[in-house]
Amino acid sequence: MGLHLMLAGATALALLVYLVAVLLRPERF
C-alpha cells in the first residue's frame, strides 16, 4: 500500500507542477 500511495502522490505532484507551468507560461503550450 505504501508504494501505491507514493505512486499516487508522485502522479498528483507531476500534474500540479504541469498545471502551474501552464498557468505561468501559457504562450509555451
Gaussian input, Z-matrix of N, CA and C with variables (Angstrom, degrees):
# hf/3-21g

backbone

0 1
 N
 C     1     B1
 C     2     B2     1     A1
 N     3     B3     2     A2     1     D1
 C     4     B4     3     A3     2     D2
 C     5     B5     4     A4     3     D3
 N     6     B6     5     A5     4     D4
 C     7     B7     6     A6     5     D5
 C     8     B8     7     A7     6     D6
 N     9     B9     8     A8     7     D7
 C    10    B10     9     A9     8     D8
 C    11    B11    10    A10     9     D9
 N    12    B12    11    A11    10    D10
 C    13    B13    12    A12    11    D11
 C    14    B14    13    A13    12    D12
 N    15    B15    14    A14    13    D13
 C    16    B16    15    A15    14    D14
 C    17    B17    16    A16    15    D15
 N    18    B18    17    A17    16    D16
 C    19    B19    18    A18    17    D17
 C    20    B20    19    A19    18    D18
 N    21    B21    20    A20    19    D19
 C    22    B22    21    A21    20    D20
 C    23    B23    22    A22    21    D21
 N    24    B24    23    A23    22    D22
 C    25    B25    24    A24    23    D23
 C    26    B26    25    A25    24    D24
 N    27    B27    26    A26    25    D25
 C    28    B28    27    A27    26    D26
 C    29    B29    28    A28    27    D27
 N    30    B30    29    A29    28    D28
 C    31    B31    30    A30    29    D29
 C    32    B32    31    A31    30    D30
 N    33    B33    32    A32    31    D31
 C    34    B34    33    A33    32    D32
 C    35    B35    34    A34    33    D33
 N    36    B36    35    A35    34    D34
 C    37    B37    36    A36    35    D35
 C    38    B38    37    A37    36    D36
 N    39    B39    38    A38    37    D37
 C    40    B40    39    A39    38    D38
 C    41    B41    40    A40    39    D39
 N    42    B42    41    A41    40    D40
 C    43    B43    42    A42    41    D41
 C    44    B44    43    A43    42    D42
 N    45    B45    44    A44    43    D43
 C    46    B46    45    A45    44    D44
 C    47    B47    46    A46    45    D45
 N    48    B48    47    A47    46    D46
 C    49    B49    48    A48    47    D47
 C    50    B50    49    A49    48    D48
 N    51    B51    50    A50    49    D49
 C    52    B52    51    A51    50    D50
 C    53    B53    52    A52    51    D51
 N    54    B54    53    A53    52    D52
 C    55    B55    54    A54    53    D53
 C    56    B56    55    A55    54    D54
 N    57    B57    56    A56    55    D55
 C    58    B58    57    A57    56    D56
 C    59    B59    58    A58    57    D57
 N    60    B60    59    A59    58    D58
 C    61    B61    60    A60    59    D59
 C    62    B62    61    A61    60    D60
 N    63    B63    62    A62    61    D61
 C    64    B64    63    A63    62    D62
 C    65    B65    64    A64    63    D63
 N    66    B66    65    A65    64    D64
 C    67    B67    66    A66    65    D65
 C    68    B68    67    A67    66    D66
 N    69    B69    68    A68    67    D67
 C    70    B70    69    A69    68    D68
 C    71    B71    70    A70    69    D69
 N    72    B72    71    A71    70    D70
 C    73    B73    72    A72    71    D71
 C    74    B74    73    A73    72    D72
 N    75    B75    74    A74    73    D73
 C    76    B76    75    A75    74    D74
 C    77    B77    76    A76    75    D75
 N    78    B78    77    A77    76    D76
 C    79    B79    78    A78    77    D77
 C    80    B80    79    A79    78    D78
 N    81    B81    80    A80    79    D79
 C    82    B82    81    A81    80    D80
 C    83    B83    82    A82    81    D81
 N    84    B84    83    A83    82    D82
 C    85    B85    84    A84    83    D83
 C    86    B86    85    A85    84    D84

   B1=1.4604
   B2=1.5224
   B3=1.3373
   B4=1.4622
   B5=1.5226
   B6=1.3385
   B7=1.4676
   B8=1.5239
   B9=1.3294
   B10=1.4709
   B11=1.5312
   B12=1.3345
   B13=1.4679
   B14=1.5189
   B15=1.3263
   B16=1.4642
   B17=1.5260
   B18=1.3355
   B19=1.4632
   B20=1.5295
   B21=1.3303
   B22=1.4679
   B23=1.5258
   B24=1.3203
   B25=1.4620
   B26=1.5199
   B27=1.3206
   B28=1.4625
   B29=1.5267
   B30=1.3316
   B31=1.4637
   B32=1.5256
   B33=1.3291
   B34=1.4638
   B35=1.5296
   B36=1.3302
   B37=1.4614
   B38=1.5251
   B39=1.3288
   B40=1.4663
   B41=1.5269
   B42=1.3386
   B43=1.4649
   B44=1.5227
   B45=1.3324
   B46=1.4596
   B47=1.5218
   B48=1.3334
   B49=1.4651
   B50=1.5270
   B51=1.3327
   B52=1.4672
   B53=1.5274
   B54=1.3271
   B55=1.4672
   B56=1.5254
   B57=1.3270
   B58=1.4642
   B59=1.5235
   B60=1.3320
   B61=1.4686
   B62=1.5278
   B63=1.3311
   B64=1.4683
   B65=1.5323
   B66=1.3232
   B67=1.4672
   B68=1.5275
   B69=1.3321
   B70=1.4628
   B71=1.5228
   B72=1.3378
   B73=1.4633
   B74=1.5262
   B75=1.3331
   B76=1.4709
   B77=1.5264
   B78=1.3305
   B79=1.4656
   B80=1.5308
   B81=1.3318
   B82=1.4692
   B83=1.5272
   B84=1.3366
   B85=1.4661
   B86=1.5188
   A1=110.60
   A2=116.57
   A3=119.33
   A4=111.75
   A5=115.92
   A6=119.81
   A7=110.19
   A8=117.11
   A9=121.22
   A10=110.33
   A11=116.15
   A12=119.89
   A13=110.79
   A14=117.12
   A15=121.02
   A16=110.09
   A17=116.85
   A18=120.95
   A19=110.18
   A20=116.80
   A21=120.91
   A22=110.25
   A23=117.09
   A24=121.30
   A25=111.33
   A26=117.28
   A27=121.33
   A28=110.45
   A29=116.92
   A30=121.17
   A31=110.72
   A32=116.66
   A33=121.00
   A34=110.36
   A35=116.72
   A36=120.69
   A37=110.67
   A38=117.11
   A39=121.00
   A40=110.53
   A41=117.33
   A42=120.90
   A43=110.66
   A44=117.23
   A45=121.31
   A46=110.79
   A47=116.52
   A48=120.88
   A49=110.35
   A50=117.22
   A51=121.20
   A52=110.80
   A53=116.48
   A54=120.75
   A55=110.83
   A56=117.37
   A57=121.54
   A58=110.14
   A59=117.25
   A60=121.04
   A61=110.71
   A62=116.99
   A63=121.08
   A64=110.40
   A65=116.61
   A66=120.26
   A67=111.49
   A68=116.55
   A69=120.06
   A70=112.40
   A71=116.85
   A72=121.11
   A73=111.38
   A74=118.97
   A75=120.53
   A76=113.06
   A77=117.59
   A78=119.72
   A79=112.62
   A80=117.27
   A81=119.68
   A82=111.67
   A83=117.88
   A84=120.49
   A85=111.67
   D1=-33.91
   D2=179.56
   D3=-61.44
   D4=-42.07
   D5=179.78
   D6=-64.57
   D7=-39.68
   D8=179.67
   D9=-63.29
   D10=-42.54
   D11=179.59
   D12=-66.24
   D13=-39.02
   D14=179.86
   D15=-66.25
   D16=-40.24
   D17=178.91
   D18=-65.55
   D19=-42.45
   D20=178.56
   D21=-64.33
   D22=-40.14
   D23=178.90
   D24=-65.41
   D25=-41.03
   D26=179.20
   D27=-64.99
   D28=-39.87
   D29=178.65
   D30=-65.10
   D31=-44.31
   D32=179.29
   D33=-63.55
   D34=-40.60
   D35=179.70
   D36=-65.22
   D37=-42.16
   D38=179.10
   D39=-62.83
   D40=-42.06
   D41=178.62
   D42=-64.85
   D43=-38.98
   D44=179.54
   D45=-65.07
   D46=-45.11
   D47=178.88
   D48=-62.40
   D49=-41.51
   D50=179.04
   D51=-63.91
   D52=-42.41
   D53=179.49
   D54=-62.97
   D55=-44.05
   D56=178.43
   D57=-62.67
   D58=-41.56
   D59=179.46
   D60=-62.16
   D61=-41.75
   D62=179.31
   D63=-65.68
   D64=-40.30
   D65=-179.24
   D66=-69.05
   D67=-36.92
   D68=-178.32
   D69=-80.04
   D70=-32.57
   D71=-176.60
   D72=-128.35
   D73=65.17
   D74=-176.55
   D75=-65.24
   D76=-25.19
   D77=-178.12
   D78=-71.57
   D79=-15.97
   D80=-178.52
   D81=-87.34
   D82=-13.78
   D83=-175.35
   D84=-115.93

